[in-house]
Amino acid sequence: MLDRATTLQLEQRYRIGLISTAFFILFVMAVGRLVERQVFEHGHFSRLAKEQHLASQVVPAQRGKIFTEERDNDELYPLATNVTLFALTAVPSQVTRPELVASKLMPFLTGSGVEESELIAKLSSKAQYMPPLKRKISKTEAEAIDALDLTGVYLSQEKYRYSPEETMAAQVLGFVNRDGVGQYGLEGYFDKELGGTAGFLEAEQDTFGRQIALGKRESVNPQDGLDIVTTLDRAAQYYVDKAVREAVEQHQATRGMAIVMEPKTGKIIAMSAYPNFDPNNYNKEDIASFTNPNISQVYEPGSVFKVITMAAGIDAGVIAPSTTYTDTGQVEVNDRTIKNSEPGAFGSQTMTQVLEKSLNTGAVFVIQKLGKYLFNKYLGQFGFTTPTGVELEGEVAAHIKNPKGLSDVDLATMSFGQGIAVTPVQLLAAIGAIANDGRLLQPHIVDRILYPSGAVSIDPTVVGQAISPQTAQLVSAMMVGVIENGHGKRAGVPGYWIAGKTGTAQIPGPGGGYLDGFGNTIGTFVGFGPVDNPRFVMVTRIDQPKDVQFAESSAAPLFGRIAKFLLDYWHVPPTR
C-alpha cells in the first residue's frame, strides 16, 4: 500500500502531464492555424490588406440623351438630357447663429414648405445631421448661397435627368428614377443602351485614408450611354399634344390620344396621350399617367374595325364594294338580335354604303361570308395577333378569341369591333397597310442611334403583305366616301381627298353587357391622306366625352384639326 507522500507525488506528476498535454495541443492548434492563414488563406488576407491601403471609387457613366428633330432642320432638340443641380444642407451643430442663417436662407427656400421659425428651431438643435433643406437648386442660386459664406451650410452636387420640353411626349419618353434606372417609354426600353457602363478608380492611401501622391493607381473609364434620335417631329408633337389636351377639356372627357405615322416608312411622327405628366417631377404625379395607353392598354375599337372586315372580305373575293344586301335594321344570329346604331331600315345597300352609314348588319353580312378561320387569318396579316414591336416599354398584345371556340355571335360582333380588344398602335399599323398598297410596316419611334463610331439608322421593316394593292385601293376609295358622304365629314380637310372611318364603342359594364348613354362611349377615328399619295396615317381617340356621344363629334374633329396642321406644315399642295 502506497504511503501518503508517494500518492501526492503521483497526483502531482499526473497534473503536470495533463497540463503539458493541454499546452502541447494548444501549441499544435496555433501552429496549424498559422500555417492555414499563411499558406491556405494567404490570398484572402492579402486582399484584405490591399483593400485597407486602397481607396476605390465608382465613376458613373453619363446617360445618353434623347433627341427630336423638325422638318427641314438639321438641328437636334433634346427631349431628355442630364443636368447638375445642387442640394442645400446644414449641420446644426456647426451653426453658431441660427437666426441669421435662417433669415439668409429663406429667400432660397420658396416652395419648400419650410417656415422660418421651423428652420430656426432645426438649426438650433445642435444635431449632427438633418435632411436636405432643398434639392434641385440651380447653379445660379447655388453660387448666390455659396457667396453668403454661412458656417455649417453646405451645397452638394446631384445629377438629374432633365426633360426640357416638360410634358411633351411624356409617355413616349418615360422617366429615370432616383436609382438612375429608366422607367416606361424609351427610357425603360433602352435603359441598358442609354445607361452605359460605370467605371472605377482605385488609388493607394495611407493609414489615415489620404491618397498617396506617387502611389499605385488603377482605373477603368466609364462607357457613356448612347444617344438616341427619335422619329418624332418636334413641331408636330407639340401641336398634337396641344390638340389632344384641348379636345379632352372641350368634351370633359376622361382621356384622349392620337398617333401619327408615315405609312411608307413606319416612322411615328407624333404620339400623344392626355392626361400626361412631367418627367422632371414624376414623383409628384399620378402614377396612372405614366402608362402609355397607345401601346399598353387594349380596348374594343368599335366601328373603325369595319374597315378591316371589308378589306378582308374584298381581298378574299367574297364581296366587292358594289356587292349589295338588304338592310332591315337588324339581324338575328342564333338567339341574339344585332341592331344598327341608327334606327330604321335602309333597304338595299352596297358595301361602300355600309361603311358610309356604319351599318352593323352589313359588317355581319361580310364576316359570315368570310367565316371565322379566314377572318382570323386576316387578323394575323393585319398584325393584330402579335404586338407591333414598337420600341417602347410596356406594349401589350391584343385580346383575340381562338377561332376554334368562337361562337357565331362572337364572330358577328367582331365584325364591327366588339368582342375584340386591340391597342391603338396596332390599329394604326393596320390602317397604315391600307394606305401603303397593302404592305404592313412595323411602327418605329427611333430614327437612329448614335454610337461612338457613327450613327446607325433604323430602316423600315415590312412585316408582310396584309392585302393586295388592288384591295387597298378599293378600300381607300370606300373610306373617302365615309368623309364625303358619311359620318366622317368633320374629319375632312378642304382641298384634299382624305380617307377615314368613325367608330363609337360602348364601354363594357362591370357585370357584363355594355353601358349606355353620354359619358359611356369611346370615340375613335382612323384615316390617312391625301389618298393619292398618303403622307400620314392617324388614329385619334376620345374616351367618355360628356357633351357628345358619337365619334363623329369628338374623335373626328380632332383628326381633321391635326390633319390640316400636318398638310399645312408639310406644304402639301391641294389635291382637289
MARPA-936036 format. One record per residue (C-alpha): residue in one letter; residue number from 1; y, x, z. Coordinates in pm, whole numbers, plus 50000, padded with zeros to 5 digits. Each point is the difference from the previous one (the first is absolute). Layout:
N
SITE resn resi north  east    up
SITE    A  NUM     Y     X     Z
...
! end
This chain:
576
SITE resn resi north  east    up
SITE    M    1 50000 50000 50000
SITE    L    2 50342 50140 49896
SITE    D    3 50249 50066 50274
SITE    R    4 50348 49850 49989
SITE    A    5 50165 50319 49872
SITE    T    6 49767 50026 49704
SITE    T    7 50054 49634 49912
SITE    L    8 50378 50035 50000
SITE    Q    9 49971 50310 49783
SITE    L   10 49792 49814 49740
SITE    E   11 50242 49705 49994
SITE    Q   12 50291 50235 49946
SITE    R   13 49823 50170 49707
SITE    Y   14 49924 49656 49847
SITE    R   15 50362 49892 50023
SITE    I   16 50119 50325 49845
SITE    G   17 49750 49963 49717
SITE    L   18 50105 49641 49939
SITE    I   19 50367 50094 49987
SITE    S   20 49927 50295 49772
SITE    T   21 49803 49777 49766
SITE    A   22 50284 49748 49991
SITE    F   23 50256 50271 49920
SITE    F   24 49770 50136 49730
SITE    I   25 49967 49656 49839
SITE    L   26 50378 49951 50010
SITE    F   27 50049 50346 49850
SITE    V   28 49758 49924 49717
SITE    M   29 50173 49666 49934
SITE    A   30 50342 50167 49994
SITE    V   31 49881 50269 49762
SITE    G   32 49836 49735 49782
SITE    R   33 50319 49791 49989
SITE    L   34 50203 50310 49918
SITE    V   35 49765 50087 49715
SITE    E   36 50012 49641 49880
SITE    R   37 50381 50000 49992
SITE    Q   38 50034 50345 49845
SITE    V   39 49727 49960 49743
SITE    F   40 49927 49637 49931
SITE    E   41 50341 49843 50081
SITE    H   42 50210 50288 49878
SITE    G   43 50134 49802 49705
SITE    H   44 50102 49704 50216
SITE    F   45 50195 50205 50255
SITE    S   46 50145 50214 49727
SITE    R   47 50142 49686 49843
SITE    L   48 50140 49885 50335
SITE    A   49 50168 50336 50051
SITE    K   50 50138 49987 49649
SITE    E   51 50134 49649 50047
SITE    Q   52 50182 50108 50318
SITE    H   53 50186 50259 49794
SITE    L   54 50065 49778 49697
SITE    A   55 50257 49726 49952
SITE    S   56 49882 49744 49745
SITE    Q   57 50227 49750 49830
SITE    V   58 49925 49731 49741
SITE    V   59 50240 50005 49706
SITE    P   60 50022 49644 49863
SITE    A   61 50003 49935 49628
SITE    Q   62 50292 49825 49836
SITE    R   63 49899 49649 49896
SITE    G   64 50036 49929 49630
SITE    K   65 50277 49774 49875
SITE    I   66 49967 49673 49810
SITE    F   67 50241 49938 49713
SITE    T   68 50109 49731 49759
SITE    E   69 50194 50021 49674
SITE    E   70 50233 49787 49790
SITE    R   71 50003 49914 49631
SITE    D   72 50151 50271 49777
SITE    N   73 50063 50223 50300
SITE    D   74 49811 50318 50082
SITE    E   75 50117 50004 50361
SITE    L   76 49745 49947 50277
SITE    Y   77 50101 49770 50285
SITE    P   78 49818 50044 50333
SITE    L   79 49825 49697 50141
SITE    A   80 49849 50201 50285
SITE    T   81 50110 50345 50114
SITE    N   82 50026 50208 50319
SITE    V   83 50294 50054 50233
SITE    T   84 50064 50201 50314
SITE    L   85 50164 49798 50276
SITE    F   86 50054 50070 50367
SITE    A   87 49891 49863 50337
SITE    L   88 50242 50002 50293
SITE    T   89 49847 50085 50337
SITE    A   90 50124 50098 50345
SITE    V   91 49848 50176 50301
SITE    P   92 50160 49826 50304
SITE    S   93 49920 50290 50235
SITE    Q   94 50225 50222 49787
SITE    V   95 50289 49753 49968
SITE    T   96 50274 50089 50250
SITE    R   97 50255 49729 49915
SITE    P   98 49813 49678 49909
SITE    E   99 50311 49782 49965
SITE    L  100 50170 50241 49760
SITE    V  101 49686 50054 49792
SITE    A  102 49938 49625 49977
SITE    S  103 50355 49926 49884
SITE    K  104 49975 50273 49734
SITE    L  105 49666 49876 49868
SITE    M  106 50063 49625 49993
SITE    P  107 50183 50000 49661
SITE    F  108 49680 50142 49847
SITE    L  109 49769 49746 50165
SITE    T  110 50132 49689 49826
SITE    G  111 49712 49768 49922
SITE    S  112 49759 50180 50232
SITE    G  113 50021 49731 50267
SITE    V  114 50100 50252 50268
SITE    E  115 50288 49899 50230
SITE    E  116 50230 50266 50144
SITE    S  117 49918 49909 50361
SITE    E  118 49629 50021 49921
SITE    L  119 50047 50340 49837
SITE    I  120 50193 50134 50300
SITE    A  121 49717 49889 50228
SITE    K  122 49740 50173 49783
SITE    L  123 50200 50322 49978
SITE    S  124 50050 49999 50377
SITE    S  125 49627 49973 50073
SITE    K  126 49941 50379 49987
SITE    A  127 49676 49934 49815
SITE    Q  128 49844 50277 49793
SITE    Y  129 49943 49772 49701
SITE    M  130 50123 49679 49845
SITE    P  131 49912 49839 49664
SITE    P  132 50235 50064 49707
SITE    L  133 50323 49806 50030
SITE    K  134 50015 49947 49625
SITE    R  135 49806 50101 49692
SITE    K  136 50089 50025 49630
SITE    I  137 50340 50155 50064
SITE    S  138 50167 50134 49686
SITE    K  139 50093 50364 49953
SITE    T  140 50370 49914 50023
SITE    E  141 49955 49822 50332
SITE    A  142 49775 50278 50129
SITE    E  143 50265 50260 49922
SITE    A  144 50260 49790 50182
SITE    I  145 49776 49969 50307
SITE    D  146 49921 50371 49994
SITE    A  147 50372 50081 49991
SITE    L  148 50043 49821 50335
SITE    D  149 49798 50282 50162
SITE    L  150 49858 49777 50274
SITE    T  151 49772 50171 50250
SITE    G  152 49657 49840 50018
SITE    V  153 50038 49818 49666
SITE    Y  154 49777 50102 49711
SITE    L  155 49945 49917 49634
SITE    S  156 49664 50048 49830
SITE    Q  157 49913 49974 49632
SITE    E  158 49761 49730 49881
SITE    K  159 49862 49946 49650
SITE    Y  160 50011 49649 49858
SITE    R  161 49892 49822 49683
SITE    Y  162 50306 49842 49845
SITE    S  163 50029 49722 49742
SITE    P  164 50352 50017 49850
SITE    E  165 49960 49661 49829
SITE    E  166 49897 49837 50330
SITE    T  167 49820 49670 49927
SITE    M  168 49971 50050 49623
SITE    A  169 49633 50007 49892
SITE    A  170 49904 50024 50368
SITE    Q  171 49646 49863 49962
SITE    V  172 49942 50230 49703
SITE    L  173 50106 50304 50202
SITE    G  174 49846 49928 50338
SITE    F  175 50114 50230 50282
SITE    V  176 49906 50311 50200
SITE    N  177 49917 49947 50367
SITE    R  178 50104 50224 50292
SITE    D  179 49685 50208 49955
SITE    G  180 50104 50080 49644
SITE    V  181 49729 49785 49843
SITE    G  182 50078 49778 49700
SITE    Q  183 49944 49629 50048
SITE    Y  184 49978 49733 49727
SITE    G  185 50120 50029 49641
SITE    L  186 50044 50337 49832
SITE    E  187 50040 50181 50332
SITE    G  188 49657 49882 50107
SITE    Y  189 49822 50033 49665
SITE    F  190 50126 50355 49935
SITE    D  191 50020 50115 50363
SITE    K  192 49787 50311 49937
SITE    E  193 50192 50103 49687
SITE    L  194 50341 49930 50155
SITE    G  195 49913 50151 50337
SITE    G  196 49900 50345 49880
SITE    T  197 49822 50253 50224
SITE    A  198 50149 50151 50316
SITE    G  199 50013 50378 50046
SITE    F  200 50000 50211 50316
SITE    L  201 50159 50311 50152
SITE    E  202 49837 50230 50256
SITE    A  203 50193 50281 50172
SITE    E  204 49913 50238 50286
SITE    Q  205 50175 49936 50330
SITE    D  206 50031 50184 50329
SITE    T  207 49886 49873 50341
SITE    F  208 50327 49809 50036
SITE    G  209 49946 49811 49675
SITE    R  210 50260 50196 49804
SITE    Q  211 49923 50094 49640
SITE    I  212 49943 50372 49943
SITE    A  213 50235 50112 49725
SITE    L  214 49759 50249 49843
SITE    G  215 49689 49808 50095
SITE    K  216 49737 49869 49765
SITE    R  217 50084 49678 49815
SITE    E  218 49791 49763 49790
SITE    S  219 50127 49702 49804
SITE    V  220 49891 49743 49745
SITE    N  221 50281 49832 49812
SITE    P  222 49998 49620 49990
SITE    Q  223 49934 49827 49671
SITE    D  224 50271 49740 49957
SITE    G  225 49909 49653 49882
SITE    L  226 50028 49892 49638
SITE    D  227 50294 49801 49868
SITE    I  228 49927 49670 49826
SITE    V  229 50209 49828 49733
SITE    T  230 49937 49627 49983
SITE    T  231 50012 49774 49697
SITE    L  232 50254 49781 50178
SITE    D  233 50335 49967 49830
SITE    R  234 50266 50031 50269
SITE    A  235 50243 49749 49849
SITE    A  236 49726 49749 49918
SITE    Q  237 49843 50030 50345
SITE    Y  238 50336 49946 50167
SITE    Y  239 50070 49692 49790
SITE    V  240 49652 49850 50047
SITE    D  241 50017 50053 50377
SITE    K  242 50336 49823 50007
SITE    A  243 49885 49712 49779
SITE    V  244 49684 49939 50205
SITE    R  245 50190 50004 50328
SITE    E  246 50261 49756 49872
SITE    A  247 49732 49766 49861
SITE    V  248 49821 49993 50336
SITE    E  249 50326 49924 50177
SITE    Q  250 50100 49735 49745
SITE    H  251 49673 49810 50031
SITE    Q  252 49956 50066 50374
SITE    A  253 49661 50140 49908
SITE    T  254 49768 50198 50223
SITE    R  255 49954 50278 49746
SITE    G  256 50071 50112 49647
SITE    M  257 49878 50273 49770
SITE    A  258 50023 50138 49648
SITE    I  259 49833 50274 49796
SITE    V  260 50122 50135 49665
SITE    M  261 49778 50218 49781
SITE    E  262 50013 50154 49654
SITE    P  263 49707 49833 49820
SITE    K  264 49941 50293 49762
SITE    T  265 49987 50272 50268
SITE    G  266 49907 49826 50325
SITE    K  267 50304 50153 50170
SITE    I  268 50131 49784 50283
SITE    I  269 50377 49986 49962
SITE    A  270 50067 49798 50314
SITE    M  271 49792 49857 50282
SITE    S  272 50168 49793 50266
SITE    A  273 49915 49782 50297
SITE    Y  274 50225 49829 50251
SITE    P  275 50016 50003 50303
SITE    N  276 49992 50377 49988
SITE    F  277 50087 50274 50250
SITE    D  278 50191 50325 50042
SITE    P  279 49761 50299 50007
SITE    N  280 50262 50193 50197
SITE    N  281 49962 49758 50290
SITE    Y  282 49644 49877 49954
SITE    N  283 49941 49992 50376
SITE    K  284 50261 49724 50031
SITE    E  285 49858 49784 49721
SITE    D  286 49746 49718 49984
SITE    I  287 49668 50167 49919
SITE    A  288 49912 49708 49771
SITE    S  289 50267 50124 49758
SITE    F  290 49822 50336 49955
SITE    T  291 49727 49842 49788
SITE    N  292 50070 49976 49628
SITE    P  293 49888 49647 49902
SITE    N  294 50007 50096 49633
SITE    I  295 49683 50205 50054
SITE    S  296 49868 49926 50348
SITE    Q  297 49972 49621 50017
SITE    V  298 49814 49762 49772
SITE    Y  299 50110 49644 49927
SITE    E  300 49904 49709 49778
SITE    P  301 50230 50046 49700
SITE    G  302 50000 49642 49876
SITE    S  303 50077 49898 49643
SITE    V  304 50102 50346 49876
SITE    F  305 49624 50056 49986
SITE    K  306 49977 49747 49717
SITE    V  307 50120 50283 49776
SITE    I  308 49685 50197 50086
SITE    T  309 49782 49694 49943
SITE    M  310 50157 49936 49659
SITE    A  311 49975 50365 49899
SITE    A  312 49631 50007 50090
SITE    G  313 49933 49675 49814
SITE    I  314 50175 50112 49683
SITE    D  315 49847 50348 50007
SITE    A  316 49651 49855 50051
SITE    G  317 50054 49764 49707
SITE    V  318 49944 49677 50194
SITE    I  319 50357 49874 49938
SITE    A  320 50307 50074 49790
SITE    P  321 50368 49932 50081
SITE    S  322 49976 49689 49781
SITE    T  323 49682 49865 50164
SITE    T  324 50061 49653 50142
SITE    Y  325 49859 49794 50284
SITE    T  326 50097 49666 50148
SITE    D  327 50189 50015 50328
SITE    T  328 49952 49697 50226
SITE    G  329 50189 50153 50293
SITE    Q  330 49682 50092 50183
SITE    V  331 49646 50124 49951
SITE    E  332 49684 49937 50199
SITE    V  333 49790 50304 50089
SITE    N  334 49689 49890 50187
SITE    D  335 50141 49808 50298
SITE    R  336 50346 50156 49980
SITE    T  337 50306 49855 49823
SITE    I  338 50236 50266 49865
SITE    K  339 50350 49882 49910
SITE    N  340 50301 50148 49828
SITE    S  341 50304 50083 50212
SITE    E  342 50202 49746 49799
SITE    P  343 49893 49633 50003
SITE    G  344 49903 49814 49686
SITE    A  345 49783 50068 49696
SITE    F  346 50123 50200 49700
SITE    G  347 49725 49905 49755
SITE    S  348 49906 50243 49725
SITE    Q  349 50126 50350 50083
SITE    T  350 49963 50343 49840
SITE    M  351 49922 50308 50205
SITE    T  352 50358 50117 49947
SITE    Q  353 50121 49674 50151
SITE    V  354 49761 50049 50292
SITE    L  355 50191 50316 50090
SITE    E  356 50341 49847 49934
SITE    K  357 49927 49696 50221
SITE    S  358 49775 50200 50236
SITE    L  359 49719 49745 49984
SITE    N  360 49715 50065 50242
SITE    T  361 49771 49776 49799
SITE    G  362 50048 50217 49692
SITE    A  363 49914 50316 50191
SITE    V  364 49683 49834 50128
SITE    F  365 49916 49901 49641
SITE    V  366 50016 50366 49894
SITE    I  367 49808 50150 50289
SITE    Q  368 49718 49749 49964
SITE    K  369 49957 50120 49643
SITE    L  370 49995 50361 50117
SITE    G  371 49757 49961 50288
SITE    K  372 49998 50198 50321
SITE    Y  373 49830 50316 49874
SITE    L  374 50220 50048 49696
SITE    F  375 50311 49924 50203
SITE    N  376 49895 50256 50263
SITE    K  377 49956 50255 49721
SITE    Y  378 50361 49949 49895
SITE    L  379 50117 50025 50361
SITE    G  380 49849 50348 50000
SITE    Q  381 50155 50091 49667
SITE    F  382 50342 49894 50131
SITE    G  383 49953 50222 50307
SITE    F  384 49958 49737 50270
SITE    T  385 49660 50116 50125
SITE    T  386 50129 50338 50124
SITE    P  387 50325 50128 50154
SITE    T  388 50242 50142 49745
SITE    G  389 50006 50349 50154
SITE    V  390 50380 50015 50024
SITE    E  391 50098 50303 50210
SITE    L  392 50099 49812 50314
SITE    E  393 49822 49983 50333
SITE    G  394 49848 49666 50092
SITE    E  395 49905 49838 49668
SITE    V  396 49738 49728 50044
SITE    A  397 49752 49837 49765
SITE    A  398 50015 49643 49869
SITE    H  399 49787 49725 50152
SITE    I  400 49779 49874 49718
SITE    K  401 49691 49792 50058
SITE    N  402 49669 50120 49860
SITE    P  403 49925 49797 49686
SITE    K  404 49640 49950 50113
SITE    G  405 50107 49777 50285
SITE    L  406 50304 49851 49832
SITE    S  407 50005 49621 49997
SITE    D  408 50136 49793 49713
SITE    V  409 50296 49896 50217
SITE    D  410 50078 50361 50096
SITE    L  411 49988 50105 49635
SITE    A  412 50230 49713 49903
SITE    T  413 50266 50082 50261
SITE    M  414 49992 50372 49915
SITE    S  415 50127 49907 49653
SITE    F  416 50341 49918 50148
SITE    G  417 50008 50265 50273
SITE    Q  418 49844 49828 50300
SITE    G  419 49694 50135 50176
SITE    I  420 50073 50350 49874
SITE    A  421 50226 50247 50180
SITE    V  422 50160 50303 49835
SITE    T  423 50281 50245 50067
SITE    P  424 50331 49988 49812
SITE    V  425 49938 50348 49859
SITE    Q  426 49667 49885 49851
SITE    L  427 50178 49703 49845
SITE    L  428 50266 50234 49863
SITE    A  429 49740 50226 49836
SITE    A  430 49816 49703 49846
SITE    I  431 50315 49849 49848
SITE    G  432 50094 50351 49890
SITE    A  433 49680 50011 49795
SITE    I  434 50113 49691 49807
SITE    A  435 50336 50169 49936
SITE    N  436 49823 50320 49888
SITE    D  437 49774 49870 49720
SITE    G  438 49722 49926 50245
SITE    R  439 49977 50351 50150
SITE    L  440 49978 50005 50379
SITE    L  441 50189 50294 50151
SITE    Q  442 49979 50128 50354
SITE    P  443 50333 49943 50176
SITE    H  444 50138 50325 50140
SITE    I  445 50302 50082 50209
SITE    V  446 49998 50382 49982
SITE    D  447 50152 50157 49691
SITE    R  448 49930 50364 50086
SITE    I  449 49913 50232 50286
SITE    L  450 50198 50323 50034
SITE    Y  451 49768 50295 50068
SITE    P  452 50129 50356 50053
SITE    S  453 49857 50084 49658
SITE    G  454 50173 49705 49832
SITE    A  455 50002 49623 49967
SITE    V  456 49683 49804 49929
SITE    S  457 50074 49666 49833
SITE    I  458 49788 49690 50050
SITE    D  459 49889 49870 49661
SITE    P  460 49936 49630 49928
SITE    T  461 49644 49895 50075
SITE    V  462 49841 49737 49778
SITE    V  463 49745 49812 50211
SITE    G  464 49857 49807 49708
SITE    Q  465 50054 49736 49735
SITE    A  466 50033 49670 50186
SITE    I  467 50041 49787 49686
SITE    S  468 50050 50066 49630
SITE    P  469 50349 50071 49861
SITE    Q  470 49980 49674 49804
SITE    T  471 49928 49800 50316
SITE    A  472 50285 50176 50180
SITE    Q  473 50243 49900 49724
SITE    L  474 49886 49637 50008
SITE    V  475 50030 49975 50379
SITE    S  476 50341 50169 49990
SITE    A  477 50124 49733 49759
SITE    M  478 49862 49727 50226
SITE    M  479 50184 50154 50296
SITE    V  480 50325 49998 49803
SITE    G  481 49952 49624 49970
SITE    V  482 49997 49972 50381
SITE    I  483 50353 50137 50016
SITE    E  484 50126 49820 49690
SITE    N  485 49838 49660 50057
SITE    G  486 49843 49998 50345
SITE    H  487 50065 50070 50367
SITE    G  488 50119 50358 49947
SITE    K  489 50342 49936 49848
SITE    R  490 50186 50159 50292
SITE    A  491 49811 50326 49944
SITE    G  492 50139 50038 49650
SITE    V  493 50274 50238 49888
SITE    P  494 50237 49884 49722
SITE    G  495 49951 50202 49682
SITE    Y  496 49642 50106 50076
SITE    W  497 49649 49866 49957
SITE    I  498 49841 50019 50344
SITE    A  499 49639 49911 50085
SITE    G  500 49916 49854 50338
SITE    K  501 49813 49757 50221
SITE    T  502 50080 49820 50323
SITE    G  503 49761 49956 50287
SITE    T  504 50041 49789 50311
SITE    A  505 49722 50056 50250
SITE    Q  506 49929 49795 50307
SITE    I  507 49940 50183 50326
SITE    P  508 49650 49959 50144
SITE    G  509 50000 49808 50328
SITE    P  510 49848 50142 50320
SITE    G  511 49731 49731 50008
SITE    G  512 49925 49998 49628
SITE    G  513 50175 49832 49710
SITE    Y  514 50361 50071 49909
SITE    L  515 50338 49935 50161
SITE    D  516 50241 49767 49818
SITE    G  517 50372 49968 49950
SITE    F  518 50307 50221 50016
SITE    G  519 49953 50329 50181
SITE    N  520 49628 50006 49927
SITE    T  521 49987 50147 49650
SITE    I  522 50007 50344 49842
SITE    G  523 50189 50029 49673
SITE    T  524 49898 50270 49752
SITE    F  525 50126 50089 49656
SITE    V  526 49837 50248 49763
SITE    G  527 50130 50113 49665
SITE    F  528 50127 50272 49770
SITE    G  529 50253 50065 49730
SITE    P  530 50125 50030 49740
SITE    V  531 49681 49862 49850
SITE    D  532 50018 50193 49673
SITE    N  533 50026 50335 50186
SITE    P  534 49946 49950 50375
SITE    R  535 50204 50236 50217
SITE    F  536 49900 49849 50331
SITE    V  537 49737 49784 50163
SITE    M  538 50091 49836 50328
SITE    V  539 49867 49793 50288
SITE    T  540 50239 49819 50233
SITE    R  541 49901 49796 50302
SITE    I  542 50173 49789 50265
SITE    D  543 49800 49887 50303
SITE    Q  544 50060 49667 50173
SITE    P  545 50349 49913 49872
SITE    K  546 50159 49725 50207
SITE    D  547 50236 49852 49739
SITE    V  548 49773 49978 49694
SITE    Q  549 49630 49940 49947
SITE    F  550 49910 50141 49660
SITE    A  551 50010 50350 49849
SITE    E  552 50225 49887 49715
SITE    S  553 50280 49976 50259
SITE    S  554 49921 50310 50209
SITE    A  555 49799 50280 49838
SITE    A  556 50107 49917 49642
SITE    P  557 50376 50042 50056
SITE    L  558 49932 50326 50183
SITE    F  559 49797 50121 49701
SITE    G  560 50280 49902 49760
SITE    R  561 50264 50177 50205
SITE    I  562 49806 50327 50015
SITE    A  563 49899 49976 49633
SITE    K  564 50363 49968 49891
SITE    F  565 50096 50301 50209
SITE    L  566 49722 50212 49849
SITE    L  567 50084 49908 49641
SITE    D  568 50367 50077 50059
SITE    Y  569 49924 50320 50191
SITE    W  570 49771 50128 49725
SITE    H  571 50242 49887 49725
SITE    V  572 49725 49803 49827
SITE    P  573 50154 49821 49698
SITE    P  574 49953 49621 49979
SITE    T  575 49695 49885 49808
SITE    R  576 50111 49651 49901
! end
